[in-house]
Amino acid sequence: MAFGARSFTNMCWVKLFIALFPSSLFAADVYEQFPDKIKSSQKYVFYSHGLIVEGTNPTPVNARWGTYEFPRIKKALADADYNLIAYHRAKNTKPKAFAQKLASDVRLLIAHGVPASNISLIGFSRGGAITIETSHLLANENVNFIILAACGRYLHNRPSLTMHGHILSIYETSDEVGSCQFLADRSQHIRRFNEIAISTAKEHGAFYTPLPQWIDPVKKWLKEAN
């Protein structure tokens, strides 16, 4: 009888939990392609990897910075608070062409009822340049963007390229790719700009692995975005 009573009590708690927190409110999926079903009540996050991962190898090796741990980064970024979409781009992908795809994806989410404030895009290095291009194309001041070590030569050579929305920039102090402040200064439609400098002595390779120095502030910012 004691076991039966305990089971009945546990079942009641489970039913209460489901009633208070319906499953439609939860996310934790990681997609390699755009999801077939869009849930307007959930958040969506796009992660764009660096140039070295373009092709077929998810863990390529750079002689100076080591292995790019794309699978581990996706696993570290995944969270019950949102759906993560992380495409593996083809070799020699044109940044602007892929930015147009991401912009189209974001517009599709919005068309299906997802608030723009529930959509975030993260990009590292070449992926960060693509993310910045996407922000420029969308011109939506409610979307969230995280730029990881992306404000280098590509941005300096394109002074007309600006951003919109809520922006978090993270860069490594030992890396030659530094602050995005110049980009923020020339972008008139940024609603919020925050920047964090990390110091791991790993140069550009700091973002090759899911180090807590950048993963933690990224996930904190994503949870607070809206």
C-alpha positions in Angstrom: 0.0 0.0 0.0 2.8 2.4 0.8 4.4 1.9 -2.6 1.0 2.4 -4.3 0.3 5.6 -2.4 3.7 7.0 -3.2 3.2 6.2 -6.9 -0.1 7.9 -6.9 1.4 11.0 -5.3 4.2 11.1 -7.8 1.7 10.8 -10.7 -0.2 13.7 -9.3 2.9 15.8 -9.2 3.7 14.9 -12.8 0.3 15.9 -13.9 0.5 19.2 -12.1 3.9 19.9 -13.6 2.6 19.2 -17.1 -0.5 21.4 -16.5 1.6 24.3 -15.2 4.4 23.9 -17.8 3.1 22.5 -21.1 5.7 20.8 -23.3 5.2 23.4 -26.0 7.0 25.9 -23.9 10.2 23.9 -23.9 12.9 23.6 -26.5 16.3 21.9 -26.6 16.5 20.7 -30.2 19.6 21.1 -32.3 18.9 21.3 -36.0 21.4 20.9 -38.9 18.7 22.1 -41.3 15.8 24.5 -41.0 13.1 22.8 -38.8 10.0 21.3 -40.5 7.8 22.6 -37.7 7.9 26.0 -36.2 6.6 26.7 -32.8 5.7 30.4 -32.3 6.0 30.1 -28.5 9.7 29.1 -28.6 13.0 30.8 -29.1 15.3 30.1 -32.1 19.1 30.6 -32.2 21.3 30.3 -35.3 25.0 29.5 -34.9 27.4 30.2 -37.8 30.8 28.5 -37.6 34.2 29.8 -38.8 35.7 29.5 -42.3 37.8 26.4 -41.5 34.7 24.3 -41.0 33.3 24.9 -44.5 33.3 21.6 -46.4 32.6 18.2 -45.0 34.8 17.9 -41.9 33.2 19.0 -38.6 36.5 18.9 -36.8 39.2 20.4 -39.0 42.6 21.2 -37.6 44.5 24.5 -37.9 48.2 24.2 -37.4 48.3 27.2 -35.1 45.0 27.0 -33.2 44.2 23.3 -33.1 41.0 21.5 -33.8 37.7 23.3 -34.4 35.3 21.4 -32.2 32.1 22.1 -34.1 30.1 19.2 -32.6 31.2 20.1 -29.0 30.3 23.8 -29.6 26.8 22.8 -30.7 26.4 20.6 -27.7 27.6 23.3 -25.3 25.3 26.0 -26.9 22.2 23.8 -26.9 19.8 24.6 -24.1 16.2 23.9 -23.0 15.4 27.6 -23.4 15.7 27.6 -27.2 16.0 25.6 -30.4 19.6 25.8 -31.9 20.0 25.8 -35.7 23.6 25.2 -36.8 24.2 24.7 -40.5 27.4 23.1 -41.8 28.2 25.3 -44.7 29.6 24.1 -48.0 33.2 24.8 -49.0 33.7 28.3 -50.6 30.3 29.6 -49.5 29.9 33.2 -50.4 29.2 35.2 -47.2 26.5 37.5 -48.7 24.7 34.6 -50.3 24.5 32.7 -47.1 23.5 35.8 -45.2 20.6 36.1 -47.6 19.6 32.5 -46.7 19.7 33.3 -43.0 17.7 36.5 -43.5 15.1 34.4 -45.4 15.0 31.9 -42.5 14.5 34.6 -39.9 11.7 36.2 -42.0 10.1 32.8 -42.3 10.1 32.3 -38.5 8.6 35.8 -38.1 5.9 35.0 -40.7 5.0 31.9 -38.6 4.4 34.0 -35.5 7.8 33.8 -33.8 8.5 37.3 -32.3 11.6 38.9 -33.7 12.9 39.4 -30.1 12.8 35.6 -29.7 15.3 35.1 -32.6 19.1 35.3 -32.1 22.0 34.8 -34.5 25.6 33.9 -33.3 28.6 34.0 -35.6 32.3 33.4 -35.2 34.9 34.8 -37.6 33.6 34.2 -41.1 30.3 33.1 -39.5 30.3 36.4 -37.7 30.8 38.4 -40.9 27.8 36.4 -42.3 25.8 37.2 -39.2 26.6 40.9 -39.6 25.6 40.8 -43.2 22.3 39.2 -42.1 21.6 41.9 -39.7 22.2 44.5 -42.4 19.8 42.7 -44.8 17.1 42.2 -42.2 17.2 45.8 -40.9 15.1 44.5 -37.9 15.8 46.3 -34.7 14.2 43.6 -32.5 16.4 40.6 -33.6 19.4 39.7 -31.4 23.0 39.2 -32.7 26.2 37.8 -31.0 29.4 38.5 -32.8 32.5 36.4 -31.9 35.9 37.7 -33.1 34.4 38.9 -36.4 35.3 42.6 -36.8 38.4 42.2 -38.9 39.4 43.1 -42.4 36.1 42.1 -44.0 34.2 44.7 -42.0 36.9 47.4 -42.3 36.8 47.0 -46.1 33.0 47.4 -46.2 32.2 50.8 -44.5 28.6 50.8 -45.7 27.9 47.5 -43.8 26.0 48.3 -40.6 24.0 46.4 -38.0 20.5 46.6 -36.5 19.0 45.3 -33.2 20.5 44.1 -30.0 24.2 43.3 -30.3 26.7 41.4 -28.1 30.3 41.4 -29.2 33.0 39.1 -27.7 36.6 39.2 -28.7 39.9 37.7 -27.4 42.6 40.2 -26.4 45.4 38.0 -27.8 43.7 37.9 -31.2 44.5 40.3 -34.0 40.7 40.5 -34.6 39.6 43.0 -31.9 36.8 45.2 -30.8 33.6 45.8 -32.8 33.2 49.3 -31.4 33.9 50.9 -34.7 31.0 48.9 -36.2 28.7 50.0 -33.4 29.8 53.6 -33.9 28.8 53.6 -37.6 25.5 51.7 -37.0 22.6 54.1 -36.3 20.0 51.4 -35.7 21.6 49.4 -32.9 19.2 49.4 -29.9 21.7 47.9 -27.5 25.4 47.2 -27.8 27.5 45.3 -25.2 31.0 44.1 -25.6 33.1 41.6 -23.6 36.9 41.1 -23.9 38.2 37.7 -22.8 41.9 36.8 -22.3 42.8 33.2 -22.8 46.1 33.7 -24.7 44.6 31.3 -27.3 44.2 34.0 -30.0 41.6 33.2 -32.6 41.6 29.6 -31.4 39.8 30.7 -28.2 36.5 30.2 -30.1 37.6 26.8 -31.6 36.4 25.0 -28.5 33.5 25.7 -26.1 35.5 27.5 -23.5 33.4 28.8 -20.5 34.9 32.2 -21.0 32.7 32.8 -24.0 30.1 30.1 -23.8 28.8 31.3 -20.4 28.2 34.9 -21.3 26.7 33.9 -24.7 24.1 31.6 -23.0 23.4 34.1 -20.3 22.7 36.8 -22.9 20.5 34.4 -25.0 18.4 33.6 -21.9 17.9 37.3 -21.1 17.2 38.3 -24.7 13.5 39.2 -25.4 
